[in-house]
Amino acid sequence: MKFGFKIIKKSKKSFARAGILETPHGVIHTPAFVSVATQASIKSLAPEDLENLGAEVILSNTYHLYLRPGSAIVKKAGGLHKFMNWLGPTVTDSGGFQVFSLGWGQVHKIGKIGFFPGFEEIEQYKGKSPKLVKITENGVEFSSHLDGSKHFFTPEKSIKIQEDLGADIIFAFDECTSPLAGYDYTKKSLRRTHAWALRCLKAKKRKDQALFGIIQGGDYKDLREDSAKFISSLPFEGIGIGGSLGKTRKNMFKILKWLHPFLPGQKPRHLLGIGNPDDLENCVKRGMDLFDCVWPTRLARRGTLLIKKGRLNIGNARYIKDFRVIEAGCFCYTCQNFTRAYLSHLFRAKELLYHRLATIHNLYFTLNLMRKIRENILKGKP
């Protein structure tokens, strides 16, 4: 099966659309959430757990797999699919997010969206610079967070690593900028990212992988529009929207509105690093097809369970004697077999089983939400 994308239904009241994304390892029904298996593993879950949850696609991390166990070992094992015994579609990022997360993200102590008090006050960051990342026009030097060793990523090297890993969908190497990056820095970074996109296209050799370009530009309208026009003009099989998505969720939605007129209508669109339930629904309405984020699984491990009304903190004392399921009407394995009291006990006792049961619930919640959103699009509902 070759790569292809077909739009089945479009909403009449928004930019939402339902489609089918074909890859060599299976079909992805969009809009879809891509579960994050950073190091070729969804923490605490086995591949059969993902199958039972109805997960269709996973994303692994180029930078982390390059460091450990090494892309050459994954290639020798037969690629990611055989290495981790996942037979469905796979995605790898390019390492571009680590340019941010290990760089200015670490300096600014911030994520892709500036959700923290006082984010406007950037004076405290003046004079500081990233310790683990050095960005040049040719590429990025990483200091390994594992042992401090130096590793230089160029666009060509990122593509080679991703070809060795063998994912169905790969991404161009870019710089993910901080929400606190100024206009001049963002503009300079954007020129660099565009040059790297051309180098990635030239470097790509495998024909059984789809390469997505990434639109950058921070929360600056002219830069975002320029990037959308440039990336959309190139022969990428899909479009990623990356980088800083603004200082608030409203800014993120505004950015997507800016981009929409310039996005190719018949190519899939992947909004990188977004997984909050409210954001998923709102971003689908703004024309997004694919999403990935560690958020649901990370929350689970930290004691936060997703429910329709928001979140449930299982560490709260009120749940010690609560013999109800996490959420009535939930058909995940956890809710069908265990109570809040049991999960509270596991969490407090630091039992490993807690991580599996909580992760199953949060991933089921997220994947089921995406299924419902898709069904509503197909039924013509808002």
LUMMARFI-936490 format. One record per residue (C-alpha): residue in one letter; z, y, x. Coordinates in Angstrom, 3 decimals, padded with zeros to 6 digits. Layout:
residues N
+-------+----------+----------+----------+
| fikol |        z |        y |        x |
+-------+----------+----------+----------+
|     a |        Z |        Y |        X |
...
+-------+----------+----------+----------+
end
This chain:
residues 382
+-------+----------+----------+----------+
| fikol |        z |        y |        x |
+-------+----------+----------+----------+
|     m |  000.000 |  000.000 |  000.000 |
|     k | -000.984 |  003.425 |  001.358 |
|     f |  000.842 |  006.710 |  000.906 |
|     g |  000.086 |  008.558 | -002.312 |
|     f |  001.675 |  010.853 | -004.868 |
|     k |  000.815 |  011.078 | -008.547 |
|     i |  002.398 |  013.447 | -011.064 |
|     i |  002.957 |  011.652 | -014.377 |
|     k |  004.485 |  014.398 | -016.489 |
|     k |  005.266 |  018.097 | -016.204 |
|     s |  007.883 |  019.972 | -018.172 |
|     k |  006.608 |  022.682 | -020.526 |
|     k |  009.793 |  024.734 | -020.136 |
|     s |  010.310 |  024.653 | -016.364 |
|     f |  008.628 |  023.590 | -013.140 |
|     a |  010.183 |  020.108 | -013.365 |
|     r |  007.853 |  017.163 | -012.895 |
|     a |  008.071 |  013.377 | -012.843 |
|     g |  005.925 |  011.451 | -010.422 |
|     i |  005.331 |  008.259 | -008.476 |
|     l |  005.398 |  008.347 | -004.693 |
|     e |  003.747 |  005.297 | -003.108 |
|     t |  004.699 |  004.183 |  000.388 |
|     p |  003.907 |  001.076 |  002.463 |
|     h |  007.332 | -000.337 |  001.552 |
|     g |  007.413 |  000.428 | -002.140 |
|     v |  007.376 |  003.056 | -004.843 |
|     i |  009.725 |  006.017 | -005.317 |
|     h |  010.045 |  007.358 | -008.846 |
|     t |  010.522 |  011.105 | -008.611 |
|     p |  012.524 |  013.236 | -008.952 |
|     a |  014.697 |  011.072 | -006.724 |
|     f |  017.833 |  011.244 | -004.624 |
|     v |  017.450 |  009.834 | -001.121 |
|     s |  020.677 |  008.117 | -000.047 |
|     v |  021.660 |  009.023 |  003.511 |
|     a |  022.097 |  006.161 |  005.979 |
|     t |  022.657 |  008.352 |  009.035 |
|     q |  023.000 |  005.543 |  011.572 |
|     a |  020.898 |  002.986 |  009.668 |
|     s |  023.823 |  002.312 |  007.353 |
|     i |  025.252 |  003.769 |  004.164 |
|     k |  028.872 |  003.793 |  005.243 |
|     s |  030.769 |  000.818 |  003.706 |
|     l |  027.746 | -000.536 |  001.793 |
|     a |  025.311 | -003.383 |  002.453 |
|     p |  021.596 | -003.263 |  001.554 |
|     e |  022.188 | -005.490 | -001.493 |
|     d |  024.737 | -002.948 | -002.762 |
|     l |  022.018 | -000.295 | -002.650 |
|     e |  019.606 | -002.576 | -004.483 |
|     n |  022.194 | -003.218 | -007.190 |
|     l |  022.722 |  000.522 | -007.536 |
|     g |  019.001 |  001.022 | -008.080 |
|     a |  018.476 |  003.025 | -004.888 |
|     e |  014.788 |  003.182 | -004.028 |
|     v |  014.800 |  005.059 | -000.716 |
|     i |  017.146 |  005.892 |  002.168 |
|     l |  017.114 |  008.444 |  004.978 |
|     s |  018.235 |  007.815 |  008.553 |
|     n |  018.856 |  010.261 |  011.367 |
|     t |  016.449 |  010.513 |  014.281 |
|     y |  018.863 |  012.219 |  016.662 |
|     h |  021.751 |  009.823 |  016.098 |
|     l |  019.604 |  006.679 |  016.272 |
|     y |  017.965 |  007.979 |  019.453 |
|     l |  021.406 |  008.263 |  021.055 |
|     r |  022.728 |  004.987 |  019.634 |
|     p |  021.441 |  002.261 |  019.750 |
|     g |  018.215 |  003.878 |  021.014 |
|     s |  014.836 |  004.071 |  019.295 |
|     a |  013.385 |  001.494 |  021.712 |
|     i |  015.884 | -001.094 |  020.463 |
|     v |  015.070 | -000.334 |  016.826 |
|     k |  011.360 | -000.627 |  017.607 |
|     k |  011.900 | -003.967 |  019.358 |
|     a |  013.800 | -005.205 |  016.292 |
|     g |  010.721 | -004.488 |  014.174 |
|     g |  011.582 | -000.974 |  013.009 |
|     l |  014.252 |  000.370 |  010.706 |
|     h |  013.353 | -001.896 |  007.791 |
|     k |  013.920 | -005.112 |  009.708 |
|     f |  016.703 | -003.713 |  011.873 |
|     m |  018.907 | -002.899 |  008.867 |
|     n |  017.367 | -005.417 |  006.448 |
|     w |  016.331 | -002.715 |  003.988 |
|     l |  012.982 | -003.615 |  002.447 |
|     g |  012.415 | -000.408 |  000.476 |
|     p |  011.004 |  002.974 |  001.535 |
|     t |  012.689 |  004.843 |  004.370 |
|     v |  012.719 |  008.432 |  005.603 |
|     t |  013.747 |  009.882 |  008.953 |
|     d |  014.511 |  013.497 |  009.644 |
|     s |  013.248 |  015.060 |  012.858 |
|     g |  016.452 |  016.095 |  014.603 |
|     g |  015.912 |  019.661 |  013.404 |
|     f |  019.101 |  019.681 |  011.360 |
|     q |  021.117 |  018.808 |  014.472 |
|     v |  019.642 |  021.904 |  016.124 |
|     f |  021.692 |  023.748 |  013.505 |
|     s |  024.691 |  021.479 |  012.921 |
|     l |  025.429 |  021.077 |  016.646 |
|     g |  024.333 |  024.639 |  017.382 |
|     w |  024.899 |  027.754 |  015.296 |
|     g |  026.352 |  025.727 |  012.455 |
|     q |  029.161 |  024.666 |  014.754 |
|     v |  029.620 |  028.200 |  016.119 |
|     h |  029.615 |  029.740 |  012.626 |
|     k |  031.558 |  026.824 |  011.121 |
|     i |  029.158 |  026.834 |  008.190 |
|     g |  026.744 |  024.626 |  006.297 |
|     k |  023.218 |  025.315 |  005.076 |
|     i |  024.575 |  027.483 |  002.273 |
|     g |  027.269 |  030.072 |  003.078 |
|     f |  030.015 |  028.916 |  000.742 |
|     f |  033.159 |  030.252 |  002.336 |
|     p |  035.280 |  033.416 |  001.972 |
|     g |  034.253 |  036.287 |  004.195 |
|     f |  030.906 |  034.861 |  005.224 |
|     e |  029.567 |  038.433 |  005.432 |
|     e |  031.935 |  039.206 |  008.301 |
|     i |  030.012 |  037.931 |  011.303 |
|     e |  031.620 |  040.165 |  013.926 |
|     q |  033.850 |  037.264 |  014.958 |
|     y |  030.761 |  035.348 |  016.098 |
|     k |  029.375 |  038.012 |  018.393 |
|     g |  029.346 |  036.973 |  022.009 |
|     k |  029.535 |  033.280 |  021.142 |
|     s |  026.729 |  030.779 |  021.655 |
|     p |  026.259 |  027.071 |  020.954 |
|     k |  027.706 |  024.682 |  023.517 |
|     l |  025.804 |  021.528 |  022.573 |
|     v |  022.355 |  023.024 |  021.911 |
|     k |  019.979 |  025.183 |  023.962 |
|     i |  016.796 |  026.275 |  022.159 |
|     t |  013.614 |  027.118 |  024.096 |
|     e |  010.019 |  027.705 |  023.034 |
|     n |  009.109 |  024.214 |  024.223 |
|     g |  011.948 |  022.318 |  022.549 |
|     v |  015.694 |  021.850 |  022.359 |
|     e |  018.172 |  020.579 |  024.926 |
|     f |  021.021 |  018.659 |  023.325 |
|     s |  024.290 |  017.846 |  025.023 |
|     s |  025.267 |  014.528 |  023.509 |
|     h |  028.376 |  014.692 |  021.347 |
|     l |  029.060 |  011.113 |  022.531 |
|     d |  029.177 |  011.517 |  026.308 |
|     g |  027.873 |  014.988 |  027.177 |
|     s |  024.578 |  013.702 |  028.602 |
|     k |  021.528 |  015.994 |  028.328 |
|     h |  018.529 |  015.146 |  026.134 |
|     f |  015.481 |  017.354 |  025.651 |
|     f |  013.678 |  017.097 |  022.310 |
|     t |  010.146 |  018.433 |  022.004 |
|     p |  008.028 |  018.143 |  018.857 |
|     e |  006.106 |  015.371 |  020.589 |
|     k |  009.272 |  013.470 |  021.471 |
|     s |  010.630 |  013.766 |  017.937 |
|     i |  007.421 |  012.307 |  016.520 |
|     k |  007.420 |  009.489 |  019.103 |
|     i |  011.016 |  008.565 |  018.247 |
|     q |  010.231 |  008.590 |  014.535 |
|     e |  007.157 |  006.426 |  015.104 |
|     d |  009.327 |  003.965 |  017.021 |
|     l |  011.857 |  003.942 |  014.178 |
|     g |  009.007 |  003.237 |  011.764 |
|     a |  010.072 |  005.066 |  008.592 |
|     d |  007.560 |  005.534 |  005.785 |
|     i |  008.132 |  009.304 |  005.672 |
|     i |  008.849 |  011.382 |  008.765 |
|     f |  009.432 |  015.121 |  009.297 |
|     a |  008.085 |  017.711 |  011.698 |
|     f |  010.526 |  018.982 |  014.316 |
|     d |  011.896 |  022.408 |  013.407 |
|     e |  014.868 |  024.705 |  013.798 |
|     c |  017.210 |  024.804 |  010.821 |
|     t |  018.655 |  028.311 |  010.897 |
|     s |  022.155 |  029.460 |  009.966 |
|     p |  022.847 |  031.431 |  006.746 |
|     l |  024.290 |  034.065 |  009.088 |
|     a |  021.123 |  034.407 |  011.153 |
|     g |  019.699 |  037.936 |  011.108 |
|     y |  016.130 |  038.863 |  010.213 |
|     d |  014.869 |  039.243 |  013.786 |
|     y |  016.297 |  035.919 |  014.913 |
|     t |  014.960 |  034.138 |  011.809 |
|     k |  011.481 |  035.609 |  012.354 |
|     k |  011.434 |  034.493 |  015.990 |
|     s |  012.676 |  031.038 |  015.002 |
|     l |  010.018 |  030.799 |  012.305 |
|     r |  007.178 |  031.462 |  014.749 |
|     r |  008.586 |  028.728 |  016.956 |
|     t |  008.887 |  026.275 |  014.049 |
|     h |  005.279 |  026.952 |  013.017 |
|     a |  004.060 |  026.295 |  016.567 |
|     w |  006.070 |  023.068 |  016.619 |
|     a |  004.531 |  022.002 |  013.284 |
|     l |  001.052 |  022.169 |  014.833 |
|     r |  002.247 |  020.163 |  017.829 |
|     c |  003.764 |  017.519 |  015.544 |
|     l |  000.486 |  017.076 |  013.669 |
|     k | -001.366 |  016.678 |  016.949 |
|     a |  001.213 |  014.223 |  018.323 |
|     k |  001.287 |  011.893 |  015.302 |
|     k | -000.532 |  008.608 |  015.945 |
|     r |  000.609 |  006.129 |  013.293 |
|     k | -001.455 |  006.157 |  010.103 |
|     d |  001.091 |  004.192 |  008.079 |
|     q |  003.584 |  007.070 |  008.116 |
|     a |  003.494 |  010.252 |  006.025 |
|     l |  004.379 |  013.426 |  007.917 |
|     f |  006.066 |  016.246 |  005.997 |
|     g |  006.026 |  019.822 |  007.273 |
|     i |  009.099 |  022.008 |  006.804 |
|     i |  009.189 |  025.512 |  005.359 |
|     q |  011.738 |  027.794 |  007.013 |
|     g |  012.492 |  031.516 |  006.805 |
|     g |  016.132 |  031.720 |  005.730 |
|     d |  016.836 |  033.931 |  002.735 |
|     y |  014.203 |  036.509 |  003.697 |
|     k |  011.457 |  036.693 |  001.071 |
|     d |  008.553 |  037.688 |  003.314 |
|     l |  009.423 |  035.055 |  005.921 |
|     r |  009.802 |  032.311 |  003.322 |
|     e |  006.476 |  033.219 |  001.737 |
|     d |  004.717 |  033.363 |  005.116 |
|     s |  006.132 |  029.972 |  006.026 |
|     a |  005.161 |  028.461 |  002.665 |
|     k |  001.601 |  029.688 |  003.079 |
|     f |  001.347 |  028.451 |  006.669 |
|     i |  002.891 |  024.997 |  006.196 |
|     s |  001.010 |  024.449 |  002.935 |
|     s | -002.294 |  025.199 |  004.671 |
|     l | -001.802 |  022.342 |  007.149 |
|     p | -002.726 |  018.674 |  006.532 |
|     f |  000.810 |  017.411 |  005.920 |
|     e |  001.272 |  014.661 |  003.335 |
|     g |  004.315 |  016.403 |  001.891 |
|     i |  006.388 |  019.571 |  002.084 |
|     g |  010.027 |  019.917 |  003.098 |
|     i |  012.116 |  022.980 |  002.278 |
|     g |  014.729 |  023.367 |  004.971 |
|     g |  016.872 |  025.769 |  006.898 |
|     s |  019.402 |  028.176 |  005.481 |
|     l |  019.241 |  028.235 |  001.700 |
|     g |  021.133 |  031.491 |  001.371 |
|     k |  024.729 |  032.575 |  001.126 |
|     t |  025.210 |  031.450 | -002.494 |
|     r |  023.691 |  028.928 | -004.878 |
|     k |  021.994 |  031.794 | -006.709 |
|     n |  020.266 |  032.685 | -003.448 |
|     m |  019.053 |  029.100 | -003.134 |
|     f |  017.515 |  029.186 | -006.599 |
|     k |  015.923 |  032.552 | -005.776 |
|     i |  014.393 |  031.127 | -002.601 |
|     l |  012.843 |  028.243 | -004.539 |
|     k |  011.401 |  030.728 | -007.028 |
|     w |  009.799 |  032.668 | -004.158 |
|     l |  008.232 |  029.509 | -002.752 |
|     h |  006.839 |  027.969 | -005.910 |
|     p |  003.559 |  029.946 | -006.136 |
|     f |  002.615 |  028.876 | -002.611 |
|     l |  003.455 |  025.155 | -002.742 |
|     p |  000.613 |  022.626 | -003.041 |
|     g |  000.745 |  021.264 | -006.577 |
|     q | -000.253 |  017.708 | -005.705 |
|     k |  002.056 |  017.133 | -002.724 |
|     p |  005.676 |  015.906 | -002.948 |
|     r |  008.409 |  018.433 | -002.181 |
|     h |  011.633 |  017.468 | -000.457 |
|     l |  014.605 |  019.851 | -000.602 |
|     l |  016.599 |  018.932 |  002.467 |
|     g |  020.373 |  018.571 |  002.462 |
|     i |  021.143 |  019.170 | -001.233 |
|     g |  023.182 |  016.709 | -003.336 |
|     n |  025.583 |  018.552 | -005.660 |
|     p |  024.939 |  017.317 | -009.245 |
|     d |  024.509 |  020.831 | -010.663 |
|     d |  022.168 |  021.752 | -007.828 |
|     l |  020.053 |  018.635 | -008.339 |
|     e |  019.337 |  019.410 | -011.976 |
|     n |  018.671 |  023.096 | -011.351 |
|     c |  016.429 |  022.443 | -008.361 |
|     v |  014.374 |  019.850 | -010.246 |
|     k |  013.692 |  022.591 | -012.804 |
|     r |  012.412 |  024.680 | -009.906 |
|     g |  009.841 |  022.082 | -008.921 |
|     m |  011.609 |  019.889 | -006.372 |
|     d |  010.868 |  016.143 | -006.190 |
|     l |  013.121 |  014.666 | -003.503 |
|     f |  016.658 |  015.420 | -002.302 |
|     d |  018.956 |  014.012 |  000.369 |
|     c |  022.575 |  014.687 |  001.218 |
|     v |  025.667 |  012.961 |  002.629 |
|     w |  027.734 |  014.821 |  000.019 |
|     p |  028.294 |  012.023 | -002.579 |
|     t |  029.289 |  009.410 |  000.006 |
|     r |  031.352 |  011.775 |  002.147 |
|     l |  033.273 |  012.990 | -000.898 |
|     a |  033.985 |  009.384 | -001.868 |
|     r |  035.508 |  008.556 |  001.505 |
|     r |  037.692 |  011.655 |  001.330 |
|     g |  039.138 |  010.746 | -002.060 |
|     t |  036.902 |  012.714 | -004.423 |
|     l |  035.133 |  010.863 | -007.227 |
|     l |  032.311 |  012.371 | -009.266 |
|     i |  032.652 |  012.542 | -013.046 |
|     k |  030.701 |  014.334 | -015.767 |
|     k |  033.237 |  017.142 | -015.970 |
|     g |  033.288 |  017.694 | -012.222 |
|     r |  035.486 |  015.870 | -009.710 |
|     l |  038.520 |  013.612 | -009.722 |
|     n |  040.848 |  013.687 | -006.706 |
|     i |  042.157 |  010.129 | -006.523 |
|     g |  044.869 |  011.232 | -004.079 |
|     n |  046.593 |  013.151 | -006.868 |
|     a |  049.923 |  011.568 | -007.868 |
|     r |  048.940 |  011.499 | -011.539 |
|     y |  046.569 |  008.593 | -010.889 |
|     i |  049.161 |  006.229 | -009.399 |
|     k |  049.935 |  004.836 | -012.871 |
|     d |  046.598 |  005.640 | -014.536 |
|     f |  045.102 |  002.352 | -015.720 |
|     r |  041.889 |  003.850 | -017.063 |
|     v |  038.567 |  003.462 | -015.246 |
|     i |  037.210 |  006.384 | -013.228 |
|     e |  034.988 |  007.402 | -016.114 |
|     a |  034.582 |  005.770 | -019.524 |
|     g |  030.982 |  004.738 | -020.134 |
|     c |  030.127 |  004.390 | -016.450 |
|     f |  028.396 |  001.082 | -015.709 |
|     c |  028.892 |  001.007 | -011.948 |
|     y |  030.544 | -002.067 | -010.419 |
|     t |  033.707 | -000.097 | -009.671 |
|     c |  034.217 |  001.197 | -013.199 |
|     q |  033.429 | -002.203 | -014.682 |
|     n |  036.142 | -003.919 | -012.655 |
|     f |  038.837 | -001.551 | -011.374 |
|     t |  041.203 |  001.191 | -012.526 |
|     r |  042.150 |  004.585 | -011.183 |
|     a |  045.571 |  003.169 | -010.327 |
|     y |  044.011 |  000.496 | -008.118 |
|     l |  041.754 |  002.986 | -006.368 |
|     s |  044.744 |  005.300 | -005.906 |
|     h |  046.642 |  002.441 | -004.292 |
|     l |  043.743 |  001.556 | -001.964 |
|     f |  043.252 |  005.180 | -000.958 |
|     r |  046.951 |  005.740 | -000.226 |
|     a |  047.227 |  002.452 |  001.655 |
|     k |  044.083 |  003.316 |  003.648 |
|     e |  042.481 |  000.024 |  002.665 |
|     l |  038.821 | -000.301 |  003.658 |
|     l |  037.895 | -001.611 |  000.220 |
|     y |  038.564 |  001.863 | -001.171 |
|     h |  035.581 |  003.274 |  000.748 |
|     r |  033.214 |  000.670 | -000.692 |
|     l |  034.364 |  001.038 | -004.296 |
|     a |  034.434 |  004.847 | -004.197 |
|     t |  031.034 |  005.045 | -002.503 |
|     i |  029.520 |  002.699 | -005.073 |
|     h |  030.770 |  004.925 | -007.877 |
|     n |  029.622 |  008.238 | -006.380 |
|     l |  026.189 |  006.918 | -005.452 |
|     y |  025.766 |  005.320 | -008.877 |
|     f |  026.746 |  008.619 | -010.493 |
|     t |  024.175 |  010.541 | -008.429 |
|     l |  021.343 |  008.015 | -008.774 |
|     n |  021.987 |  007.641 | -012.496 |
|     l |  021.912 |  011.419 | -012.901 |
|     m |  018.466 |  011.490 | -011.289 |
|     r |  017.261 |  008.671 | -013.549 |
|     k |  018.379 |  010.629 | -016.620 |
|     i |  016.724 |  013.812 | -015.374 |
|     r |  013.470 |  011.892 | -014.881 |
|     e |  013.709 |  010.265 | -018.313 |
|     n |  014.211 |  013.662 | -019.915 |
|     i |  011.111 |  015.028 | -018.196 |
|     l |  009.083 |  012.037 | -019.405 |
|     k |  010.410 |  012.547 | -022.937 |
|     g |  009.515 |  016.225 | -022.865 |
|     k |  013.122 |  017.414 | -022.994 |
|     p |  014.179 |  020.621 | -021.195 |
+-------+----------+----------+----------+
end
